[in-house]
Amino acid sequence: MIASVLPTYSRAPLSFVKGEGSWLIEADGRRFLDLGAGIAVNALGHANPSLVEALTTQANALWHTSNLYQIPQQTALADRLVEHTFADTVFFTNSGTEACELAVKMARKYFYDKGQPERVEIITFSGSFHGRSSAGIAAAGSEKMTKGFGPLLPGFVHLEFGDHDALTAAISDKTCAVMVEPVQGEGGIRPLPDACLKGLRDLCDQHGILMILDEVQCGVGRTGKLFAHEWSGVTPDIMMVAKGIGGGFPLGAVLATENAASGMTAGTHGSTYGGNPLGCAVGCAVMDIVTDPAFLSDVNRKAGLLRQKLEGLVAAHPDVFEAVRGSGLMLGLKCKAAPGDVVNAGYATEVITVPAADNVVRLLPPLTITDEEIAEAVSRLDRAAFTLGAT
Ligand SMILES: *Cc1c(COP(=O)(O)O)cnc(C)c1O
């Protein structure tokens, strides 16, 4: 008999009743150090007092009105995002994949309005992940996500990650945009080198096409900058954001330049819940914290500490781990053992990590993790590795 919850997930036998900062607690009191943060969602830790305060204050005042009316919390969050990024304008969604839907629509509408309706193709890359909606799975294009769900949304061209020559060759008079994650998350913590992002920007400028960055996982302070593309010095035309921006409350956004957004006039897009007062109140509280330069510089310092300790872990367990990679507090352990076994061994020593493709285990701790917790986390991973390795 089918489970009452549609069985689309294979879940770990863990169930948490409480979260405190970097910790998740089971009903029997077992405390897990959380290096997953709900897959980069709980960017400011569990039950962060500022976020709890923002949410409960708003909950006591007003939950929902509809986008038929003015929503001041939405304007406040959009203003903060515009102030701190390349963007001139923001649309709010509830998730990353909804941000993907709008990014695709926006890019196509841009060229339609410019009298080039044939420019509909979006170039994407192997190993990418853009969510589970019809546009999201068509964009990423991996058989694992698309098989059986045809006919897929047409208009996506899939290339090998990092192959600049193939990219140059693939651009045609049908191309409207390139969509890429500055650091691939699900694909196994694969950062796109800064030189590639710069090359991509140049190519887009030469051909007059739009650059869409998917910062759903790597954005909101995760890499030590507010957004990951800032490391390269180039800016996109359109950017997808979600996960960390709500700190655990469902919230996403599409950020765009005035030019890229020019086709999106009244009536061209909408959402019932997108940009509701609850989500935007929390989003403002998140932005107030992550835009503080002192906060980001501490993320960078802690990232260095974690990375250094992980290098030691890899060196101590060469039969289990191969290398550390990633950016900021978005790190991956490339494994020789099966990543699923490493994650399970971590559960036994009460540390939570997240598997990814390319034989990688992801470490995406809350950005608020302390130095002591970093040391404790690596010591728990070390104990986990001992149960797996031959040494
Ligand atoms: C998680 C993720 C998405 C999808 O976000 P949802 O909120 O699950 O729809 C899209 N892109 C990237 C890079 C992601 O990590």
The ligand as a MOL file (V3000), in Angstrom:
LIG
                    3D

  0  0  0     0  0            999 V3000
M  V30 BEGIN CTAB
M  V30 COUNTS 15 15 0 0 0
M  V30 BEGIN ATOM
M  V30 1 C 17.7500 23.8550 -4.6240 0
M  V30 2 C 18.0930 24.4640 -5.9410 0
M  V30 3 C 17.0870 24.8280 -6.8700 0
M  V30 4 C 15.6370 24.5170 -6.6410 0
M  V30 5 O 15.1210 25.1570 -5.5280 0
M  V30 6 P 13.7270 24.6440 -4.8820 0
M  V30 7 O 13.4510 25.6580 -3.8230 0
M  V30 8 O 13.9560 23.2670 -4.4080 0
M  V30 9 O 12.7160 24.6860 -5.9800 0
M  V30 10 C 17.4790 25.4510 -8.0340 0
M  V30 11 N 18.7740 25.7120 -8.2870 0
M  V30 12 C 19.7530 25.3780 -7.4310 0
M  V30 13 C 21.1690 25.7240 -7.7640 0
M  V30 14 C 19.4600 24.7230 -6.2450 0
M  V30 15 O 20.4260 24.3630 -5.4000 0
M  V30 END ATOM
M  V30 BEGIN BOND
M  V30 1 1 1 2
M  V30 2 1 2 3
M  V30 3 2 2 14
M  V30 4 1 3 4
M  V30 5 2 3 10
M  V30 6 1 4 5
M  V30 7 1 5 6
M  V30 8 2 6 7
M  V30 9 1 6 8
M  V30 10 1 6 9
M  V30 11 1 10 11
M  V30 12 2 11 12
M  V30 13 1 12 13
M  V30 14 1 12 14
M  V30 15 1 14 15
M  V30 END BOND
M  V30 END CTAB
M  END
